[in-house]
Amino acid sequence: MIIFMSDIICVTNRKLCRDDFFERLEKIAACRPAGIILREKDLSPEEYLALAKRAIEICNKNSVPCVLHSFTEVALSLRAEALHLPLGLLEKMTPFQKKNFRVIGASCHSVSDALRAQELGCTYITAGHIFETDCKRGLPGRGTDFLSEVCSAVSIPVFAIGGIKKENVGLVRNAGAAGICLMSSLMLCSDVRKLMNETEEER
């Protein structure tokens, strides 16, 4: 599992960045989060490979785990230690492929998803979306009761995702989450370190 002083996993979305994506990644990595998930699913495998090489360099320089997302073959070719997948892709992984990763995560949207991910060998999961978010516009958040049910159902760490900010992060942690995921706020904020510090302070 991702173990670090922080309990914040940062999830990327380069399309939201108003500045250079790699400069933003450098600022995030310098804050030493629990991990950075490189979630850029719209790219081709070749494009993702090029992006991942650079992201891994930045993360390694800052001793931060870089978690590749969706592109299993790219992750294998780079000998990445960590991979995050939608549940459908996780179900297609072979036991041999899984053995190559120290950390495997999956995105879960129900208790049954969470139990299935644990059965398939995940070392952590993300659960969401917890609160309303622009990324899921028009869809109500599943709420902290849902999060608490997921956390109680599995024995692996659960990281909450979706609409999380300093005003509600305490509710998420009180629901039993091992940590939180931040995406839009980190991609858009003017001061990455300030946002990270303020969110950490709400433990």
Rosetta blueprint (number, residue, H / E / L):
1 M L
2 I L
3 I L
4 F L
5 M L
6 S L
7 D L
8 I E
9 I E
10 C E
11 V E
12 T L
13 N L
14 R H
15 K H
16 L H
17 C L
18 R L
19 D L
20 D L
21 F H
22 F H
23 E H
24 R H
25 L H
26 E H
27 K H
28 I H
29 A H
30 A H
31 C L
32 R L
33 P L
34 A L
35 G E
36 I E
37 I E
38 L E
39 R L
40 E L
41 K L
42 D L
43 L L
44 S L
45 P H
46 E H
47 E H
48 Y H
49 L H
50 A H
51 L H
52 A H
53 K H
54 R H
55 A H
56 I H
57 E H
58 I H
59 C H
60 N H
61 K H
62 N L
63 S L
64 V L
65 P L
66 C E
67 V E
68 L E
69 H E
70 S L
71 F L
72 T H
73 E H
74 V H
75 A H
76 L H
77 S H
78 L L
79 R L
80 A L
81 E L
82 A E
83 L E
84 H E
85 L E
86 P E
87 L H
88 G H
89 L H
90 L H
91 E L
92 K L
93 M L
94 T L
95 P H
96 F H
97 Q H
98 K H
99 K L
100 N L
101 F L
102 R L
103 V E
104 I E
105 G E
106 A E
107 S E
108 C E
109 H L
110 S L
111 V H
112 S H
113 D H
114 A H
115 L H
116 R H
117 A H
118 Q H
119 E H
120 L L
121 G L
122 C L
123 T L
124 Y E
125 I E
126 T E
127 A E
128 G E
129 H L
130 I L
131 F L
132 E L
133 T L
134 D H
135 C H
136 K H
137 R L
138 G L
139 L L
140 P L
141 G L
142 R L
143 G H
144 T H
145 D H
146 F H
147 L H
148 S H
149 E H
150 V H
151 C H
152 S H
153 A H
154 V L
155 S L
156 I L
157 P L
158 V E
159 F E
160 A E
161 I E
162 G L
163 G L
164 I L
165 K L
166 K L
167 E L
168 N L
169 V H
170 G H
171 L H
172 V H
173 R H
174 N H
175 A L
176 G L
177 A L
178 A L
179 G E
180 I E
181 C E
182 L E
183 M L
184 S H
185 S H
186 L H
187 M H
188 L H
189 C L
190 S L
191 D L
192 V H
193 R H
194 K H
195 L H
196 M H
197 N H
198 E H
199 T H
200 E H
201 E H
202 E L
203 R L
